[in-house]
Amino acid sequence: MVETKHVPIPTVPNAPLDTSRPHFVGIGGAGMSSLALLLTQRGSTVTGSDVRSTPVTDRLKAAGATIRTGHSEELTGTPDLVIWSSAVGADNPEVVAARRAGIPVVHRSQLLAHLVAEAEDSVVVAGTHGKSSTTAMLASAVGANLSGWSGGGDLVASGANAGTGPGDIFVAEGDESDRSLTAYRPDIAVILNVDDDHPETYVDLDDAIGVYAAFARGANYLVTSADDGGARRVAELVNRETAVVTFGRSPSADVRVTGIRPDGTGSLIVLCGPDGVEVTIGLAVPGEAAAMNAVAAYATGLVLGVDPSTLVSGLARHGGVARRMTPVGEADGVTIMDSYAHHPTAIRADISAARQLADGGRVLVVFEPSGWTRTAALGDTLGRALAGADEVVLLPVHSLLDSPIGKVGTDKVAAAVAEHGTPVHRVSDTTAAGEVCGELVCPGDLVLTMGTGAVSEVGEALLAHTVDVVRN
C-alpha cells in the first residue's frame, strides 16, 4: 500500500446506508474504484469524479458508471450517498456541497464495513504484504459460493478489481494504511503478516499490532500465519476472544505447508490440513510469497466450509493480479516482469521469485521508492533488500503526499545497495531508466520493474525496443 495519511473519520448513523445512487469522490483510486465497480454490477446507479481520466475510470464508464473529470460543487446526478477516501481533503467542493445538502457522506471504509456487515458470510483480508493477491485468490477459490469481492489489485485476466457471484460469501481487502481496518466486523479476519510499515501513520510495530488486534477482535475467526512474528503476536493478544486458525510451515500450524517447489512459471504446494489429509495445489503465480498467499486462501476456505476440491480447482484457475510479479513480455532472450513491491520484505520476496524464473540468468531491478517518509525511515533496509539483484537502476522517490520532513532523495538507498557490492545506477526519470537498462541487458537477463508509481512504463518501453537495445 502506498504512503497515505491518517485522517479523522467522522462516525455515521447506525442506520443502513442507501447504496442505490452512490457518488464517489476520487473514483479512480484502487479502493474506491473497486467499490464503485461492485455496486455498479449489483445494479446501483453509480456516479463519480476524479481529477483526470484514466484507464480505471474508462473501465468504470464501460461498466455503466457516470464519471466527471474534475471536482465541482454541482454533484453529478442526485446521489443518496457520497463516498470519500483518505486521499480526499475535507474541503473538497463535492464533499462540502453534499454535507450542505444533507446528503450522507461516508468514508470508503465505512461503505465497505456496511457491505461486510450485510453479507451472510464475510471475510476481510489484511496484512502488510499480499492482501490484494490473497483477496483475489480467495474469490477465485470459493467459486460459485462467492456473492461478491472487492480488492485493491486488478485481475490479470479481466482487469477487474471486484465482482459478484451467486453465493453467500463476501470477500474484501482491508486497508491498514490509514488505520481504518478497525471499522470492519467480518465473520473471518485474515491477517497474513504484520510488518513495520507506514511510518507516516504508525509510531512503531507495536502501534500497528494494536490496530490489527482490534480488527481481529471484531471477528468470529482469525486465520493467520504461524510463521510471521507480528501475526503471532496478534493471535496471542486475541486468542481468548476469537477462534484462531493458523497456516504456514511451522509444525504447529493447523494448515501446514510441507513443500513448495517451482513448476514452470508457478508453484506446486503440498500441505496437510487439520484432518491430516495431504493436499497438492497447483498455482500459476511464481514465488514462495504467492504460494503462501494461496495457502492462506485455502485455510480460509476451509473455515468457511467450502469443499477442499473446490478450493484446489479454484486456486488452479487463478491467473494472478496485475503488478504482482506479472509478466510484461519477452524479446531477444530478455524477460520483463512487473512488481508493486515497495517494502523491503516484499522486495526480497519478489527478487527471490525472479531468481527462480531467471533460471541462472541475471536479475536487473528498476526500482522507484514510494513516499518521502517511508524512504527516509526505511532507506537502508530498502537498499539491503535491493542488493539481492545483480544490477539496480534507481529512480527518484514517488510520492503523492507532502511530508513534514520535506522531499527526500535516494542517497541512503543507493549507498546501502552499493555497500553490499551491487552496482547501482541512479537516473532522473523513466526515460533515462529505459536507456540505462538498454545498455545493461543481455540475452538471458530478467528485468524486474518495481514500485508504486510510473516505473512499469520502463518495462513496456523496453519490450517495445528490446530488439534495438539488447547487446549481442
N, C-alpha and C positions, 0 to 999 in steps of 0.2 A: 504494500500500500504506500502511495506517495506521501510526502510530507504534507501534513494538514494542520489544522488548528483546533483547539478545544474552545468551543463557543457555548455560552449558556443556551440550553434548550428549554423554553418555557413549557410547563405542563399543559396538557389539553384536557378537556372534559372527558369523563369516563364513557360518555355516550358513544355508540358505534360511529365510525366515520362513514360518511356518504361518499363512495368512490365511483358514483355513476358519471360524474363530469369533473375529473381532476385536472388541475393545471400545474405543470412542473416548471419551476423557475430554475433554469440551468439544466434543461432536459438532456443535454448531451453527455453529462457525466456518467461514469461507469455505473454507480449505484442507482442514479436517477433514471437513466435510460432503461435499465433492467426492469424497474418497477413500472415504468411507462409502457414498455412492451408487454409485460404480463397483463396489465389492466386493459390494454388495447385488445389483446387476444381474448380476454374474458368478456368483452363487449362494452366496456366503458367508452365514453366519448372523451378522448384524451387530447388535451392541448398543452402547449409548452412554448418556451422561449429559450434562446441561447445567444451568446454574443456573436457566434458565427455558424455558418452551415458546415457540417462535417459529414463524412460517410455514415456516422452513427445517426445523425438527425435525418439523413436521407433514408436510411433503413426504417426509421420510425415513421416517416411520412408514407413510405411504401406500405407499411403495416396498417395505416389508417389514421395516424395522429396528425393533428394540425399544429404546425410549428412556425413561429415567427422569429426572424433574426433581429436581435436587439431587444432591449427592455423598455417598456413604456408603462405609464400609469393606466393606460387603457388595456384592460385584460382581454385576452383572446377568448371569445365566446362568453358563456355565462357559467363559470365554474362553481361547483358546490364545495370545492376543497382546493386549497393552494398548498403546494409542497415546496419546501426549500431544503437546501443541503448546507453543510458547514462551509462550503466554498462561496456561499451567497451572503452578502452583507445585510445587516438589519435595515439599512437604508435603501435597499433595492426598491425601485419605484413600484414594482408589481406587488411586492410584499406589503409595502406601505398602503397601496391602494386597496388591497384585499382586506387588510385589517380595518381600514376606514369604512369599507362597505359592509363589515360584519361577517365576511366570509371566513370560515375556519382556516387557520394557517398552521400547518404542522411540519415538523422536521421529517426528513426522509426516513429516519429510524423509527419515528412514531407511526408512519404509514406501514412500514414493514412489520412492526410489532403488532399492529392491528391485523394484518394478513396472517401472521403466525398464530395469533390468538383465535381467529375464526376457523382455522384448519382443524380437521378431525384428528390428524396425526401430523405433528410438526417437528422439523429438525432445523437447527441453526448451527452452521459450521463456522468455527472461529479458530484463530491461531495466527502467529506471526508469519508463518510461511505455509503455502499450499492450500489456503482455504478456497480460492477460486477454482482450482483444479479439482479438489475433493468434492465441492458442491456439485460441479458438473458431472463428476464420476458417479456420485450417489444418485443424481437424477437419472443417469443412464442405467445404473444398476437395478433400481427398483422397477423399471419398465412400466407396465400398464398400471402399477399400483400408484403412480405419480398423479397428483392433482395439479401440481404446478411447481415451478422452481424459479429462483431469482439469484443470479450470481454476478460476480464482478469481472468476469472474462468472457470473451466471445468464443463459441464453439468453432473449431476449425471447419467442420463440415458445413455448417449453416450460417455462421456469422451471428447467431442469436445468443443473447446472454440471459434469456428467460424463456419459459414455455409453459404450456398447460397439458393436462392429461386427464384420463377418465377415472383415476383412482382417488384415494383419500389422503395420500402423503404429500405434504408441502415441504420443500427443501429450500433453504435460503442461506446465503452467506452473511455472516455478521462482521461488521467493521469495528475494530478496536481503536482505530487511529484517533478518533475524536471522543472516545470514552462512551459512545452511545451503545456499546454492547450490552450494558446493563438494562436496556429498555426491553429486551426480549425475554419471554417466558415460554420457551418451547417445551414440548414433551421430552425431546432429547437434545442436549447440548453436546456438541462435538468440539473438543479442544485438541488440536493437532500438536501444538508446541507453544511455549511461551518464551520469547527471547527479549533481550534488551533492545527495544526499538522505539521509534518516535520520541526522541529526546525533546522535541518541541512540545510534547503533550504530557509525558510521564517523567516523574522525578528520577526513578530508577526501576530496576526489575521488580522490586517488592511492590512498588506502586502499581505496575501492570498486573502482577499476580493478584492483587486485591480486586481489581476490576474483573478479571477472568473468574475469580472465585464468586463474586457477586452474581455474575452471569450464570455460573453453574448451579448456584443455589436456587435459581428460579426454575430449574428443570426437574423432571422426574428421574431422568437418567443422565449420567455423564459418560460419554465414550471418549477415551483419551489415551495418549501414548504412555506406555510403561517405560519407554526408553528416554524420553525427554525430561530433563531435570525440572524445568519450570512447570510442565504439565503435571508431574508427580507431586509437586508442592501444592498445586491447586487441588488435586484429588485428596491429598491428606487433609486439607482445610475443610472439605465439604463432604467427606465420605460418611459422616453421621447423619447428614440431611438428604443426600442424593445418592441413589444407587450408582455405583461406578463399575464400568466395563472397560477393560484395558486391551490394547493391542500393541504388538511390537515384537522385537527379537528377544526380549527378556524372558527367562524361563517362567517368570511369574505372570506373564500376560495371559489374559483369557483367550484371546485370539493370537496365537503365537506363530511368528514367521520362522520357518525352518530353513528357507533357502530362497535366494533371489539370483537368477542368472540371466545374462543378456540373451536375447532371442531376436536376431535381426535388428530392427530399429526399436524394439521394445524389450519386454522382460517376461520371464516365466516366474511366477511367485508360488511358492509352496508354503502352505500354512496348516496349522492344526487348530480346529475350532474347539469350543468349550465341551463338545461331545466326544472329543478325541479323534474325530474323523479327519483324515488328511484331505486337503483340497488344493487343486492347482488352478491358478488364474493366469490366463494369457492377456497381457496388456500391450497395446500398440505404442505406448508412450515411453520414451527412453529414460533411464536413470533410476537409481535407488530411491530418491526422494519421491518420484512419481509412483513407484511401486508401493511405498509406504502409505501414500495418499489413497491408493486403491485398497489397501488393507483396512484403512480407516473406514472407507465407504462400505466395504464388505462387513466389518464388525457392526457398523451402524444398521445396515440392512438386517442383520440377524436380530438385533434388538427390536427392530420394527416388526419382526415376524415374517419377513419375506423369505421365500424358499431359496436355499443356497444355490440351486441350479439356475434360478432366475438371476441372482446376483452375479454369478460367474459369467453367464452369457451376456448380461448387460454390460459388464466391465469390458468384455472382449470386443464389444461393438463400439466402445468409446474411442473417438478419434482425436481427442486432445483439445486443449484450449489455446487460443491464439497467444503468441508471445511467451508460451511456456515450453521452451525447448522445441520450437516449431520449425520444421524445415522450410527454408526460403527457396532453395533450389541448388542445383549443381551444374557446373560448367567447367570444361577443361581440367577435370580432376580436382576442382576446388568445391568443397561443400560449404554452404552458408546456412546458418541456423540463427534463430532469434529468441531472446530470453528477456523476461521482465525483471530478472533478479537485480536487486539493488541493495540488499543487506548482506553482510559478509557470509552468513550461514548459507543463504540461498546461492550466492556467487560460488562458493566452494562446491556446493552440490551440483550446480549446472556445469561447472568446469569438469568435474568428475564424470558427469554423463557425457560431455563432449569427448573426453578421452576414450570412453568406451566406443563411441561412434567413429572416432578418427582412426581407430584400428592401427595404431602405430604412427600415424601422421602427426604433424604439429597442430597445436590449437592456438589460434590467434584470437584475442578478445578485444573488441572495440567497446569501451565502457563509458557511459555517461552517468556520473554521480547524480543522486537525487536529493535536493534540498540543502540549503545553506547550513541549517542547524545540524542535520544528520551528518553531513560531510565533515563539519568541524568536530563533532563528537566521535565519529567512527572512522576518521581518515586513515589512521594507522592500520586498523583491522581490515578496512576495505582494501588497502594496498597489499597486506599479507595474503588475503584471500585471492586477489587478482594475480599474485605472483605464481600461482599454480599453473598459469598459462605459459606458453613459450614466448609470446610477444604480446604486449599490451599497447593499444592505441587509446589514449585518454582524452576525452572531450571535456569542455568546461562543465561546471555544475548546472544542472537543470532544476529550476525552482519556479513554482507558480505563486509562491507566497513570499512576502517580505519577512525578514528575520530580525530580531532585536540585536543580533550581533553583526548585521550587515552582510554584504556579499562575501563569500568565502571562495578561495581558489582551490586548486588541486595539488598544492605543494606537498602536503602531508601524504596524500595518496601516492603520488609519484615517487616520493622518497622511500616509502615503505616497499613499493614494488621493486625499485632499483636495489634496495638494501638486500633483497633476497635473491639477487642475481638475474632477475628477469628484465630484458630490455623494455623500456617504456618510451613511447613516442607521444608527446603532448601536442595536440592540434587545436585549432581555433574554432572549427565548425565541422559539420558532417561532410561538406565537400572536401575539405582538407583530409578528413579521416579516410574517405574513399580513396583519395590519391595516395596516401601513405600505405594503405592496405594493398593497393595495386602494385606498389613497389616491393612489398614484403612477401606476397603469397606465392606459393609454388604448388605444382600438382601434388595432391595427397594431403594438403592442408585442410583444416576445418576452421572457418571464420565464424565466431560467435558474437553477434551484436547483442549488447546487454545494457539494460537501464529502462527508465520510465518515460523518457522524452522522445526526441525525434531520431534516436540512434538507429532504429530499424531501417531508416532511409538509406543508411550506408550499405546494408546488405542488399537491398533492392537495386541500388545503383551498381554495386559490384557485380551482381548477377547479370545485369544488362550489358556490362562492358568487360566481363572477365576474359573474353577471347582476346581483347586488345592488351590487357594488363598483366596477364599471367606470364611469368618468365618460363622459358623452355630450357 
